Amino acid sequence: MRHGHYAWLVCLGGGAALFAVMGLGVNVFSIYQPEIIRLNGFTDAQGSWITTTRSLLILAGLLLVNQLCERFGLRLVMTLGVALGALAHLCFAFAGSFPVYCLAAALMGFGYCFGGMVPLSLVIGRWFRGRRSFALGLAAAGSGVSTIFAPVLLTRVMETHGMRSAFLWESLIFALCALLVWVLVRDSPESIGLEPYTGGPTAASPTAGTGIAPQWRPVLLLAAVLLGGPVGPAFSHLTMLYTSSGYSGLFVAGLLSYLGVAIMLGKALCGQVYDRWGSWRGNWYTFGTMLFGLLLCCLAGRSGAVLPVLAITAFGQGLSITAVSPARWAADLYGERDYASGVRAVTVAYTAGMLLFGPVPGMLADRFGGYVPSYGFFTLCLLGSMAIVQGLYRSQLKR
């Protein structure tokens, strides 16, 4: 094996972590939400608060994750995050009340944070000098792999054996992924006598390494907060959007499986776009595809299968904005020196947005009798975020 090639095994280990904590723990969880509400007699607002609790603990974990990675190492923290996901799904399996569901969601929030994009961005940053965005997108595509197969399989398990069995199966898969992360991931190339991977094309952004003036960083974080609604509650309520619009549960499960394909391809493609075309065009790609997906979600009340499939295609492509874009924004707008703190700051900000906007879909559904109005609201949020980010890049390019 040539120097640096072990980096691709680290990438695979990162993909296993994202397969579990983001794919199964967050993306696929939405198939349970209608069943949790129905079996327990919860309101739509209570259903939203379960995912909001998860977002709250993700935010709390993000305040600790950099320090934990520095003290205990990226390998251990990522493995711990996936293991916490296994414990969370055990709690979901035996939950019988709203507080226990919130407790399980809290554990999943910590697991998502410790096994998620912040440590993955840091470990990819250490192992890759060339093709960094592609490697990050490829690892993050692991979340799409689980979203391809899990929704239909778990829906069948729920129909034949009940929701508890589905959660127990997921807990086992989490445990296996934790083992895989521990075996493959290493903290740095130097720790095993290697050098970072340097092959392949890398498009340097005109703003790379310089960073914006510190007084403009809160403006970037405001854009990340606005992004939290479209990438968080808008995603987690897709099943509620289409089931409440009259589509069958099996059709919606199929949509989620197809969403996994779109996420997987979108994240890998997004990394290529950023590496070859730079951050300015990469931002247009991610914002544009997600905006198109949200607009199509606003048409969920119309009959037929074509519009939902188009919406899911664009939405899945646009979700790469949570994987590759924050790392590029941190490198370009915070500068390489503050890269680690920039990744965390942007991730904290859009997680705060997920928390802030988390109850909105359920509250608007209780008020208006459907989920379409919330998708119109999230479209406006995304437009505001896009205007701010591209405005900051524009000012940097002029400077």
N, C-alpha and C positions, 0 to 999 in steps of 0.2 A: 504494500500500500504506500503510495507516494505521500510526502509530507502534505498535510492539510486535508487529505481525502477523508480522514476520520470525521471531519466536519460534517459530512453528509449523514453519518450515523448519529451525530448529535442532533442534526436537523430531524432525523427520523424519531429520535426520542422526544424532541419537542413536539413533533406531530402527534405522538401518542398521548402526551399531556393535554394538548388541545382537543384531540379526539374525545377525551373523557370530560374535562372540566367545562369546555365551551360547547362541544357538540352534544354530548349526552346531558351534561348538567344544566345547560341553559337552553340551547336551541331545541332539543327534543322534549324538554320538560313541558313545553306548551301543549303537547298532546294530552297531558294529564289534567290540565287546568279545567276543561269542561267537566270531566268526570269527578274531580275533587269537589267542584261546586255542586254538582248534581247529587253525589252520594252524601255529602255532609250538610246540604241545605244552606250553603253559604250564599251571600249576595255577590254580585259582580264586583263590588268594591272590595269585599273581603278577598276574592280571588286575586285582584290586583295587588292587595297588600302583601300577599305571600311573596310575589316576585319583588315587590318593593322592599321587603325585609332583606331579601337576598342582595339587592342593590345597596342597601344601607351597610351591610357587613362587608361587601366588596369595597366600599368607600373607606370603612374603618381599616380593613386589611391593607389597603394601598398606602396608608400612612405609616405602615410598619414594614412593608415588603422590602424596600431597599436596604434598611438596616439589618433585617433578617438575612438577606442575601449576602451582605458584607460579612456578617458574623458567622453564619453557618454554611455558606456556600450555595450556589445556584442549584446544584444537583440535589441536595437535601431538601431545600425549600420547595422545589418543583415536585419532588416525590411526596412530600408531606401534603401539598395541595391536592394531589390526586387521591391520596389516602383519605383525606377529609371528605372528598366527594363520595367515597365508598361508605363512610360512616353516615353521611347525610342521607343517602338513599336507604340505608337500614332504618333510619328514623322515619323517613317518609312511608316505608312499608308498614310500620306499626303505629303510625299517627292516627289518633282518634278524635282530635280536637283542634281548633284553630291555633291555640298557642304552640302545640307540638309541630304543626305544619310550619309555623314561623321559625321554630327552633331548627328544624331540618333545613329550611331555606337559609338560615343564618350560617350553618355549617357549610352549606354549599357556596355561600358567598365568600367565606374565607378560602375554601378550596379553589374556587375560580380565580381568586386573586393570587394565591401562592403558586398555583400551577399554570397561570395564564400569561397574558401578553407582556407584562412588565419583565418578569424573569426570562421569558423566551426572547424578548428583544435584546436583553443584556447578554444572554449566552450566544445568540446569533452575532451580536456585535463583536464579541470576543473571538469567535471562530471564523468569521468571514470578513475579508477585506474587499474581495471581489464578489459580485453577484449577491450582495447582502440583502437587497430588497427581494430578489427572487427567492433566496433561501428562507427569508422570513415569511413570505407569502406561501411558499411550499409547506413549511411547517404548520402555518396557521390553517392551511387547507385540510389538515387532519380533522378539524371540526366539521367540515363538510362531508367527509367520508362517513362519519357516524350518522349524520343527518340523512344520508341516502338510504341506509338500510333500516335504521332503528325505528322510525315512526310506524311503518307498516307492520314490522315484526312485533313491536311492543303493543300495538293496537290489537293484533291477533291474540297475543298473550292475555291482554286485559279482557277480551271478549270470551276467551275459553277458560282462563284460570283466575281472573280477577286482577285488580290493580296492584295488590300486594305482591303477587308473583312477579309482575313486571319490574317493580322496584327492586326486588331481591336479585333478579337477573342482572339488573344494571349495577348493583353493588358489587357483584362478582366481577363484572367487566372492569369496573374502576380499580379493583384490587390487582387484576392482571396488568392493567396499564401502569399502575404505580411501580410494579416490579420491572416492567420494560423501561420506564424512565430511569430508574436507579441503575439498570445495567448499561444503558447507552450514553446517558448524558455525563459529560465531564465539565468541570468549572471553566477550564481554559485549555488552549493547546499546550501551554508551557507545563501544565500539571502532568502531562504524559509525554513530554519531550517532543512536541510537534510545533509547527508554525501555523498561523491562520491561513485559510484558503485564499488564494489570490487570483485564481483564474476567472475568465469570462468577462463580459462587458459590464462596465459600471458608468452610468452617466452622472457626472458631477453636476449638481445644481449650481447655478450662478451665485446662490446665496449660501452654499455649503460652507460651514466652518466659521462664518462671520457672526450670524445671529442678529436679531433685531435689538434695538435699544431696550434696556430692562423695563422702562416705563410702558412699553407696548406689549409686554408679555401678558398682563391681565386681559388685554383685548383678545389675544389668541385663546386664552382660557375661557373667555365668554363664548367664543365660537364653539369650543369643545363642549361647554355646558349645553348650548342649543342643539348640538349634535346628539346629546344623550337621549332625547326623546325619540328621534327616528331610529337609532340603532338599538335602543333598549325596549321600552314598552311597545313601540310600534311593531317590533319583531316578535316579542313574546305574546302579543295578542292576535297574531295572524290567524290562529285556529279559531279564536272567538269571532273574529271578523267574518270568516267565511261560513262557519257553522251557523251563526246568527243570521246570515244572509240566505240561508236555506240549502246550503250544500251538505251532502252526507258526510258522516264522520270518516268513512273509508276514502272518499274522494279527497278530503282535507288531509288525511294521513299520506295519501299519495302525493299531494302537493308538497308536503314537508319533505318527503323523500326526494322529490325532484329539486326542492330547494337546496338539499345537500349537494347535488351535482352542480348547481349554479354557484354555490358558495365555494366549493372546491376549485372549480375552474376559474372563478372570478379572482380568488386570492392569488393563485399561481400566475394568472394573466396580469393582475395588477402589479405584482413584483417585476415582471418583465417590462411593463409600461414605464414604471418609475426608473428602472435601471437604464433603459434605452432612450427614453424621451425626457427624463428629468421630472422634477417635482411639480412644476407649473402645469404641464400637460397631464401628469398623473392625477393631480387634484381635480382637473376638469373631468377626467374619466370617472373617478370614484363618486364625486358629487353628482355628476350628470346621470349616471346609471341609477343611483339610489333615488334621485328626484323623480325620474321617470317611473320607477317602481311604485313610489308613494302616490303619484297621480293616478296610476292604474288601480291602486288599492281603493281610492276614493270612488271607483266605479263598481265596487263589489256587489252592490244591490242589483246589478243587471244579470240576467240569466246567461247560461252558457259556460263552457269550459275554457274558451280561448283567452278571455281577459284575465282570469285568475292565473293561467299558465304564463302569460306575458308578464304579469305583475310579479310573480315569483321569480321569473328569470332575471328581470331587471333588479329586483330587490336583492337577490342573492349575489349578483355581480357587485352591487353597490356596497354590500357588507364588508368588502375588502377594506373599506375606509376605517374599520376598527382594528385591522391587523397591520397593514403596511404604513398607512398614512401617519399615525402618531409618531412612529420612529423617524420618518422623514421630516415631519414638522419639527421634532426635537433637534435633529441634526442641523437643519437649515435655519431655524428661527431662534433656537437657544444657543447653537454653536456646539462644536464637538466637545469642548471642554465641559459643558454643562449637559451633555447628552443624557446621562442616566437620570439626573434630576428633571430634565425636560420631558423624558418619556413618562416618568411618574406623574409630573404635574398635569400633562395633557390627559393621561388616563384617569387621574383623580377627578379632573374637571368634567370629562364626559360621563364618568360614573356618577358624579353629583347630579348631572343632568338626568341620568336614568332614574335616580332617586327622586328628584324634584318632580319629574313628569310621570313617575310610575303610577300614581293613582288616577291620572287623567282619563285613560280609556274606560275604566270601570265607572268612574263618576259621570262621564259624559254618556255612557251607555245607560246608566240608571235614569239619567235626565231625559235623553232623547230616544231611548229604545233601540239603540244600535251603536256600532263602533265606527261607522264611516266618518262622523264629524271629527273624531280624534285624529284620523289620518289626514284630514284637511289641515288641522292645526299643526301636525308634525311636518307637513309639507312647507308651511310658512317658517317653522323653526329651521329646517334644513336650508332654505333659501337665505336666511339671515346668517347662518354659519358659513355658507359658501361665500357670501359677499365679504365677510370679515377676513377669512383665510386668504382668499385670492387678492384682496386689497392689501394685506400685509406683504404677500409675495410681490405684488406689483410695486409697492414702495421700495422694497429691497432691490428689485431689478433696476429701478430708476437710479437708486443710490449707487 
